[in-house]
Amino acid sequence: MIPVARPAVGEEEAEAVRKVIESGMLAQGEQVLEFERRFARYVGSRHAVATSSGTAALHLALLACGIRRGDEVITTPFTFIATANAVLYCGAKPVFADIDGRTFNVRPEEIERRITPRTRAVLVVHLYGHPCDMAEISEVCREHGLMLIEDACQAHGAAYRGRRVGSFGDAACFSFYPTKNMTTGEGGMVTTSREDVAERVRLLREHGAKRRYEHEVLGYNYRMTDIAAAMGLVQLRKLDEMNERRRENAKVLTDELEGVEGVETPFVKPGVTHVFHQYTVRCRSRERLTEVLEREGIGYGIHYPTPVHRQELYRRLGYSRLSLPEAERASREVLSLPVHPTLRREEVERVAEVVKRAAGR
Ligand SMILES: Cc1ncc(COP(=O)(O)O)c(C=O)c1O
């Protein structure tokens, strides 16, 4: 079996975690502080604040940017549901803008079209590790006085015109779930260069208290443990190398699959560094392809079979008549193949060969 994802963790992570356990200091402490310092430096932001998950990071980033009841936040319908749900947690309304059919990322023109007097922020997702059009999107936000928040949960190390994602918006969010480009088991991070946003995220992560048992506002327990941070420090050191492996694997797949009938390989825009969280193709007959992959013991993923506005929750919230043709078409056609860094060369070649054979029939 070739799995679609496998965390690249081993002895080094185990050793780092063992040291924390032996120290007896398990909750948020020195390891978290060090992880935050190094992560901020890596991304190129002034601050980084670790959280218990990517979802928690999104929730706190939106709150810290002042998003509240009655506000509208423009985002993509083609993402993991956490992106849009974080807007709902704030009592605000997600407004969905359609995607670019080549990169699967939200289109700047579609964002602009959806702006109303209630719009407060734009929440973009660098889907599959491919950065969004940050120059155009930043310009739209600047012109209309909107906050810009990046969901970089799938894009650790990705870059746009040489600058790492997570450093563009008023705030950005990362996830360290086991399938991500780097992991802490569960975990997340908010990066920002705004002192006020960083301070607010820290306050809200800690039940609204700067000092123990003195609670200024309604907050949460969204802290990361030192156990997770110790793992994160090791993973961060390996991130560039792991991303390089992903890119190499993606190149092998694309070299083999380019031009194959019925399969469209991932598009990479000039000027971006794509970190291939997912290697996602479009296919004409997904059912037939997945049948063969299953038979041949090759894992795959469908990211995502239902766009957010078509989910039951969102239908009930009044989105059932919304039509976003590119996102809907993508959800019917996309298929993610194994690309993770622990794959052996023969495994990548086998994936390509099976897809080629199945698509050619
Ligand atoms: C685009 C996107 N946003 C948000 C999340 C939520 O992150 P987490 O699972 O760490 O809460 C994920 C990952 O699961 C994601 O892929």
The ligand as an SDF file (V2000), in Angstrom:
LIG
                    3D

 16 16  0  0  0  0  0  0  0  0999 V2000
   -6.9020   25.0640    4.3870 C   0  0  0  0  0  0  0  0  0  0  0  0
   -7.0140   24.6160    5.8160 C   0  0  0  0  0  0  0  0  0  0  0  0
   -7.4930   25.4590    6.7330 N   0  0  0  0  0  0  0  0  0  0  0  0
   -7.6100   25.1070    8.0190 C   0  0  0  0  0  0  0  0  0  0  0  0
   -7.2420   23.8580    8.4690 C   0  0  0  0  0  0  0  0  0  0  0  0
   -7.4610   23.5100    9.9090 C   0  0  0  0  0  0  0  0  0  0  0  0
   -6.3050   23.1060   10.5750 O   0  0  0  0  0  0  0  0  0  0  0  0
   -6.4050   22.0870   11.8090 P   0  0  0  0  0  0  0  0  0  0  0  0
   -6.8110   20.7700   11.2930 O   0  0  0  0  0  0  0  0  0  0  0  0
   -5.0080   22.1080   12.3750 O   0  0  0  0  0  0  0  0  0  0  0  0
   -7.3850   22.6690   12.7740 O   0  0  0  0  0  0  0  0  0  0  0  0
   -6.7230   22.9470    7.5440 C   0  0  0  0  0  0  0  0  0  0  0  0
   -6.2490   21.6040    7.9090 C   0  0  0  0  0  0  0  0  0  0  0  0
   -6.8250   20.7370    8.4170 O   0  0  0  0  0  0  0  0  0  0  0  0
   -6.6380   23.3200    6.1870 C   0  0  0  0  0  0  0  0  0  0  0  0
   -6.1870   22.4630    5.2650 O   0  0  0  0  0  0  0  0  0  0  0  0
  1  2  1  0
  2  3  1  0
  2 15  2  0
  3  4  2  0
  4  5  1  0
  5  6  1  0
  5 12  2  0
  6  7  1  0
  7  8  1  0
  8  9  2  0
  8 10  1  0
  8 11  1  0
 12 13  1  0
 12 15  1  0
 13 14  2  0
 15 16  1  0
M  END
$$$$
